[in-house]
């Protein structure tokens, strides 16, 4: 017979619900995922993510500018290279698409928005795994750590 009573006095009106809410999500709490693709001339829709596109650098800047004006305080950038290889070298190429976009975002928005970036190399590898493969086709964690370090350094400069 538990519970015997279910008090709902704090849920009776919108004002009471708002006053006693434990958690609130504000637009400034959001981080927008952004995709920037090398070798395109206009934003390309991502079919599996309705309303989301792979941006060019100019369209990325335009979209981030709109997000900043709405009060969004963070973006996370995912790069999509035009060429891929076994080790995902585009991820740590100083002139790779993510690095170019990151530099442009930092130069354009300074401290107006927090800019994060994805380190995973799955989008950069020809096999689609998140790391370097060994001779058995398994991800070699030690070799992959070196790639991630190189990628982080490239993105930070």
KEKE-3310 file (N, C-alpha, C; in steps of 0.2 Angstrom, whole numbers, plus 5000, padded with zeros to 4 digits):
npx = (5004:5010:5014:5004:4999:5000:5007:5004:5005:5015:5015:5005:5003:5010:5019:5022:5029:5040:5046:5050:5058:5071:5081:5087:5088:5097:5099:5112:5118:5120:5129:5133:5134:5145:5149:5162:5167:5179:5182:5170:5157:5146:5135:5131:5118:5116:5110:5105:5104:5092:5091:5103:5119:5134:5147:5154:5169:5166:5151:5151:5156:5145:5135:5139:5140:5126:5122:5129:5123:5110:5113:5120:5134:5144:5153:5156:5167:5168:5178:5178:5187:5193:5201:5207:5217:5226:5231:5224:5229:5225:5219:5229:5236:5243:5236:5224:5206:5199:5208:5210:5197:5196:5206:5200:5188:5192:5199:5189:5179:5185:5184:5170:5164:5165:5176:5176:5184:5183:5193:5194:5199:5191:5184:5194:5201:5204:5198:5189:5189:5193:5206:5223:5226:5232:5243:5234:5222:5216:5212:5227:5231:5242:5249:5239:5237:5248:5244:5233:5238:5246:5236:5229:5239:5240:5227:5227:5235)
npy = (4994:5006:5021:5029:5042:5054:5069:5083:5097:5105:5105:5110:5122:5132:5142:5137:5125:5130:5137:5128:5119:5107:5106:5116:5119:5130:5140:5144:5133:5124:5115:5115:5104:5104:5102:5101:5101:5096:5101:5105:5116:5122:5121:5104:5093:5081:5066:5057:5064:5075:5092:5095:5100:5097:5109:5122:5131:5146:5145:5139:5148:5158:5151:5148:5162:5165:5156:5161:5174:5169:5165:5153:5145:5137:5126:5111:5104:5094:5087:5083:5076:5077:5067:5051:5040:5025:5029:5040:5053:5066:5071:5076:5085:5100:5109:5103:5101:5102:5109:5121:5126:5128:5137:5148:5150:5153:5165:5173:5173:5174:5176:5174:5162:5145:5134:5118:5102:5087:5073:5060:5049:5042:5047:5051:5040:5027:5015:5017:5015:5020:5022:5017:5002:4986:4972:4962:4968:4974:4988:4997:5002:5009:5014:5022:5032:5040:5046:5053:5062:5069:5074:5082:5092:5098:5103:5113:5123)
npz = (5000:4998:4989:5002:5001:4988:4987:4978:4978:4975:4961:4955:4948:4935:4939:4952:4949:4942:4952:4961:4954:4952:4943:4929:4911:4902:4887:4887:4893:4883:4870:4854:4841:4828:4811:4799:4783:4771:4754:4749:4742:4747:4761:4766:4768:4781:4780:4789:4801:4802:4798:4801:4795:4785:4785:4776:4778:4778:4779:4792:4800:4799:4804:4818:4822:4822:4832:4843:4844:4849:4861:4864:4871:4868:4856:4848:4837:4823:4811:4793:4782:4765:4760:4765:4776:4782:4795:4798:4795:4792:4803:4811:4803:4801:4792:4790:4788:4801:4809:4802:4802:4816:4819:4812:4819:4832:4829:4824:4834:4846:4863:4864:4863:4869:4862:4856:4851:4842:4845:4840:4827:4818:4807:4799:4795:4783:4786:4795:4809:4826:4828:4825:4816:4820:4814:4815:4813:4823:4834:4839:4853:4859:4848:4844:4854:4852:4839:4844:4853:4844:4836:4845:4848:4836:4834:4844:4841)
capx = (5000:5014:5013:4998:4997:5005:5006:5005:5004:5021:5015:4998:5003:5017:5023:5025:5033:5046:5049:5053:5062:5078:5086:5085:5092:5096:5102:5119:5121:5121:5135:5131:5139:5146:5153:5165:5169:5184:5181:5163:5156:5140:5133:5128:5114:5117:5103:5104:5103:5088:5092:5111:5123:5142:5148:5160:5171:5161:5145:5152:5156:5139:5130:5141:5138:5119:5122:5131:5117:5105:5116:5124:5141:5149:5152:5161:5169:5170:5181:5177:5192:5191:5205:5208:5222:5226:5232:5220:5234:5222:5217:5234:5239:5242:5232:5218:5200:5197:5213:5209:5191:5197:5209:5196:5183:5196:5201:5183:5174:5189:5181:5163:5161:5169:5177:5179:5185:5184:5200:5193:5201:5187:5182:5200:5204:5201:5195:5183:5190:5195:5213:5228:5225:5238:5243:5228:5215:5213:5215:5233:5230:5248:5250:5233:5239:5253:5240:5228:5243:5248:5230:5228:5243:5238:5221:5228:5240)
capy = (5000:5012:5026:5030:5048:5057:5076:5086:5104:5109:5104:5112:5128:5133:5146:5133:5120:5133:5140:5122:5115:5106:5107:5120:5119:5136:5140:5145:5127:5120:5114:5114:5100:5107:5097:5105:5096:5098:5100:5106:5123:5124:5116:5098:5090:5075:5063:5053:5070:5080:5098:5096:5100:5098:5116:5125:5136:5152:5143:5137:5155:5161:5147:5150:5168:5164:5153:5166:5179:5166:5164:5147:5147:5132:5122:5106:5104:5088:5088:5078:5077:5074:5060:5047:5035:5020:5032:5046:5059:5072:5073:5080:5089:5107:5112:5099:5105:5104:5114:5127:5129:5130:5144:5153:5151:5157:5172:5177:5174:5176:5173:5174:5156:5140:5130:5111:5099:5080:5070:5054:5049:5038:5050:5052:5034:5023:5009:5020:5014:5026:5022:5014:4995:4982:4968:4958:4972:4977:4994:4997:5007:5013:5018:5027:5037:5045:5049:5057:5067:5073:5078:5087:5097:5102:5107:5118:5128)
capz = (5000:4997:4994:5004:4998:4983:4987:4971:4979:4971:4954:4953:4944:4931:4944:4958:4946:4940:4958:4965:4950:4954:4937:4923:4906:4899:4881:4888:4895:4877:4866:4848:4837:4821:4806:4794:4778:4766:4747:4747:4741:4750:4766:4763:4773:4784:4779:4796:4806:4799:4800:4802:4789:4785:4783:4773:4784:4778:4782:4799:4804:4799:4809:4824:4823:4824:4839:4848:4845:4853:4868:4865:4874:4866:4850:4847:4830:4820:4804:4788:4777:4758:4759:4772:4775:4787:4802:4799:4796:4791:4809:4814:4798:4803:4787:4789:4789:4807:4811:4798:4805:4823:4819:4810:4824:4837:4826:4823:4840:4852:4870:4864:4863:4870:4856:4858:4845:4843:4844:4837:4820:4814:4801:4795:4793:4778:4788:4800:4816:4830:4829:4821:4817:4820:4808:4815:4811:4830:4836:4843:4858:4860:4842:4843:4858:4848:4835:4847:4855:4838:4834:4850:4847:4829:4835:4849:4838)
cpx = (5004:5014:5006:4995:5002:5004:5008:5005:5009:5020:5008:4998:5010:5022:5026:5030:5040:5050:5053:5057:5069:5083:5083:5090:5091:5100:5110:5122:5122:5127:5133:5136:5139:5151:5155:5168:5173:5181:5174:5162:5150:5138:5129:5124:5116:5111:5101:5102:5099:5090:5099:5114:5131:5143:5154:5163:5167:5154:5145:5152:5149:5134:5132:5139:5130:5118:5124:5126:5111:5107:5119:5131:5146:5147:5157:5161:5171:5172:5179:5181:5190:5195:5206:5213:5222:5227:5228:5225:5231:5220:5223:5238:5237:5237:5226:5212:5198:5202:5212:5202:5192:5201:5204:5190:5186:5197:5194:5179:5178:5186:5174:5160:5166:5170:5180:5180:5186:5191:5199:5195:5197:5185:5188:5203:5201:5197:5189:5184:5193:5202:5217:5227:5232:5238:5237:5221:5212:5216:5221:5233:5236:5250:5245:5235:5243:5249:5236:5232:5244:5242:5228:5232:5242:5232:5222:5232:5236)
cpy = (5006:5015:5027:5037:5051:5065:5079:5094:5108:5108:5107:5118:5128:5137:5142:5128:5124:5135:5134:5117:5114:5107:5112:5120:5126:5136:5141:5139:5122:5120:5112:5110:5103:5103:5102:5100:5099:5097:5101:5114:5126:5119:5110:5094:5083:5071:5060:5058:5075:5087:5100:5095:5099:5104:5116:5129:5142:5150:5142:5143:5158:5157:5148:5157:5169:5161:5157:5171:5176:5164:5157:5149:5142:5128:5117:5104:5097:5089:5082:5080:5074:5068:5057:5042:5030:5023:5038:5053:5066:5075:5077:5084:5096:5111:5108:5103:5107:5110:5121:5130:5131:5137:5149:5155:5155:5164:5176:5178:5175:5172:5173:5168:5151:5135:5123:5108:5091:5077:5064:5054:5044:5041:5051:5046:5030:5017:5011:5018:5020:5026:5018:5006:4992:4977:4963:4961:4974:4984:4994:5003:5012:5017:5024:5033:5042:5049:5055:5063:5072:5078:5084:5093:5101:5106:5113:5124:5132)
cpz = (5000:4990:4995:5001:4993:4983:4981:4972:4975:4964:4951:4948:4940:4936:4949:4955:4945:4947:4961:4960:4952:4949:4932:4918:4902:4892:4882:4891:4889:4873:4859:4844:4830:4817:4801:4789:4773:4759:4745:4746:4744:4756:4763:4769:4775:4784:4786:4802:4803:4802:4802:4796:4790:4782:4779:4779:4784:4781:4790:4803:4804:4804:4816:4826:4825:4831:4844:4850:4849:4860:4869:4866:4872:4860:4850:4839:4828:4813:4800:4783:4770:4756:4766:4770:4782:4794:4803:4800:4795:4798:4813:4809:4800:4798:4786:4791:4796:4810:4808:4801:4812:4823:4817:4815:4830:4835:4826:4830:4846:4858:4870:4865:4865:4864:4858:4851:4847:4841:4840:4830:4816:4807:4796:4793:4788:4780:4793:4807:4820:4832:4824:4822:4817:4815:4809:4814:4818:4831:4841:4847:4859:4854:4842:4848:4855:4843:4838:4850:4849:4836:4839:4850:4841:4830:4840:4846:4832)
residu = (UNK:UNK:UNK:UNK:UNK:UNK:UNK:UNK:UNK:UNK:UNK:UNK:UNK:UNK:UNK:UNK:UNK:UNK:UNK:UNK:UNK:UNK:UNK:UNK:UNK:UNK:UNK:UNK:UNK:UNK:UNK:UNK:UNK:UNK:UNK:UNK:UNK:UNK:UNK:UNK:UNK:UNK:UNK:UNK:UNK:UNK:UNK:UNK:UNK:UNK:UNK:UNK:UNK:UNK:UNK:UNK:UNK:UNK:UNK:UNK:UNK:UNK:UNK:UNK:UNK:UNK:UNK:UNK:UNK:UNK:UNK:UNK:UNK:UNK:UNK:UNK:UNK:UNK:UNK:UNK:UNK:UNK:UNK:UNK:UNK:UNK:UNK:UNK:UNK:UNK:UNK:UNK:UNK:UNK:UNK:UNK:UNK:UNK:UNK:UNK:UNK:UNK:UNK:UNK:UNK:UNK:UNK:UNK:UNK:UNK:UNK:UNK:UNK:UNK:UNK:UNK:UNK:UNK:UNK:UNK:UNK:UNK:UNK:UNK:UNK:UNK:UNK:UNK:UNK:UNK:UNK:UNK:UNK:UNK:UNK:UNK:UNK:UNK:UNK:UNK:UNK:UNK:UNK:UNK:UNK:UNK:UNK:UNK:UNK:UNK:UNK:UNK:UNK:UNK:UNK:UNK:UNK)
# end
